[in-house]
Amino acid sequence: MQATRVSENAVVAVMFHGVPHPAVILEDRGDKVLLVISGTGQHYPDKTAIAADAHRAEGKSMRLHKRTYFYHSGAKLRDVSELQPWRDNKGKCPPLLASKLLAMALEAIDEQVPGVLAIVDPPS
């Protein structure tokens, strides 16, 4: 099995009920903990989402095969062991899209566990 590429903006796979879903590594939090946001092909019109179209440059760069939606609920702090290679393991999220996803993920993580960002972020 191919090793998962672990770098910021890399596209990896996260398994849900045995099905791989694309996910973007947004930040390396140290000690094998990564801030990741996963996507789905399911569109929920009543929820805020950031979409990536498989037929546009961002989707091609990410190696998507269909329009993919990223929601607040897809943002998680994950151990590197939970990630698998996505397709050819060469997918990369473009910087502009990655910055939008990061903003969504940071907001979502803080909502899920208030104060977790202060705990995980090293003091400046």
C-alpha positions as CSV (number, residue, x, y, z in Angstrom):
1,M,0.0,0.0,0.0
2,Q,1.2,3.5,-0.8
3,A,2.1,5.8,2.0
4,T,-0.2,8.8,2.5
5,R,1.4,12.1,1.6
6,V,1.1,14.3,4.7
7,S,1.6,18.0,3.9
8,E,-0.6,21.0,4.1
9,N,-3.1,21.3,1.2
10,A,-2.5,17.7,0.3
11,V,-5.7,15.8,-0.6
12,V,-6.1,12.5,1.3
13,A,-8.9,10.0,1.9
14,V,-11.0,9.7,5.1
15,M,-13.1,6.6,5.4
16,F,-16.9,6.8,6.2
17,H,-18.7,3.5,6.4
18,G,-16.1,1.9,4.3
19,V,-16.2,4.5,1.5
20,P,-13.3,6.9,0.9
21,H,-14.1,10.6,0.9
22,P,-11.7,13.3,-0.2
23,A,-10.2,15.4,2.6
24,V,-7.8,18.3,2.6
25,I,-5.0,18.6,5.2
26,L,-5.2,22.2,6.4
27,E,-2.7,22.4,9.3
28,D,-0.2,20.1,10.9
29,R,-0.8,20.5,14.6
30,G,2.2,18.5,15.7
31,D,2.4,15.1,17.4
32,K,0.7,13.4,14.4
33,V,-2.4,15.5,14.7
34,L,-3.7,17.3,11.6
35,L,-6.6,19.7,11.0
36,V,-8.5,18.1,8.1
37,I,-11.8,18.9,6.4
38,S,-13.5,16.1,4.4
39,G,-15.9,16.5,1.5
40,T,-18.9,14.7,0.2
41,G,-20.8,14.5,-3.1
42,Q,-24.0,15.1,-1.2
43,H,-25.4,18.6,-1.4
44,Y,-27.5,20.0,1.5
45,P,-29.0,23.3,0.3
46,D,-29.9,24.3,3.8
47,K,-26.2,24.1,5.1
48,T,-23.3,26.4,4.3
49,A,-20.8,24.7,2.0
50,I,-17.7,25.4,0.0
51,A,-17.9,23.5,-3.3
52,A,-15.1,22.3,-5.6
53,D,-16.1,21.3,-9.2
54,A,-14.4,18.3,-10.6
55,H,-14.3,19.8,-14.0
56,R,-12.6,23.0,-13.1
57,A,-9.0,23.6,-12.3
58,E,-9.4,23.2,-8.5
59,G,-11.2,19.9,-8.9
60,K,-8.7,18.5,-11.3
61,S,-5.8,19.6,-9.1
62,M,-7.6,17.8,-6.2
63,R,-8.2,14.7,-8.3
64,L,-12.0,14.9,-7.7
65,H,-14.4,12.9,-9.9
66,K,-17.5,14.8,-9.0
67,R,-18.6,18.1,-7.5
68,T,-17.6,17.9,-3.8
69,Y,-19.0,19.9,-1.0
70,F,-17.2,20.8,2.2
71,Y,-19.2,21.5,5.3
72,H,-18.5,22.6,8.9
73,S,-19.2,19.1,10.1
74,G,-16.3,17.7,8.0
75,A,-13.7,19.6,10.0
76,K,-11.9,17.4,12.5
77,L,-8.6,17.1,14.3
78,R,-7.4,13.7,13.1
79,D,-4.5,11.5,13.8
80,V,-2.3,10.9,10.8
81,S,-3.1,7.1,11.1
82,E,-6.7,7.8,10.1
83,L,-5.7,9.1,6.7
84,Q,-5.3,7.1,3.5
85,P,-4.0,8.0,0.0
86,W,-6.5,9.6,-2.3
87,R,-6.5,8.3,-5.8
88,D,-2.9,8.7,-7.1
89,N,-1.7,10.5,-3.9
90,K,-0.8,13.6,-5.9
91,G,-3.9,15.7,-5.3
92,K,-3.3,19.2,-4.0
93,C,-5.9,21.8,-2.9
94,P,-5.2,25.2,-4.6
95,P,-4.1,27.9,-2.0
96,L,-7.2,30.2,-2.4
97,L,-9.6,27.3,-1.9
98,A,-7.5,26.0,1.0
99,S,-7.6,29.3,2.8
100,K,-11.4,29.3,2.5
101,L,-11.6,25.8,3.8
102,L,-9.2,26.6,6.7
103,A,-11.4,29.5,7.8
104,M,-14.4,27.3,7.8
105,A,-12.6,24.5,9.6
106,L,-11.2,26.8,12.3
107,E,-14.7,28.2,13.0
108,A,-16.2,24.7,13.1
109,I,-13.5,23.2,15.4
110,D,-14.0,26.1,17.8
111,E,-17.8,25.5,17.7
112,Q,-17.4,21.8,18.3
113,V,-15.0,22.2,21.3
114,P,-14.9,25.8,22.5
115,G,-11.3,26.8,23.4
116,V,-9.7,23.8,21.6
117,L,-7.8,26.1,19.3
118,A,-6.2,27.8,22.3
119,I,-5.2,24.5,23.7
120,V,-3.8,23.1,20.4
121,D,-2.2,26.3,19.1
122,P,1.3,26.9,20.6
123,P,1.6,30.2,22.4
124,S,3.0,33.0,20.4
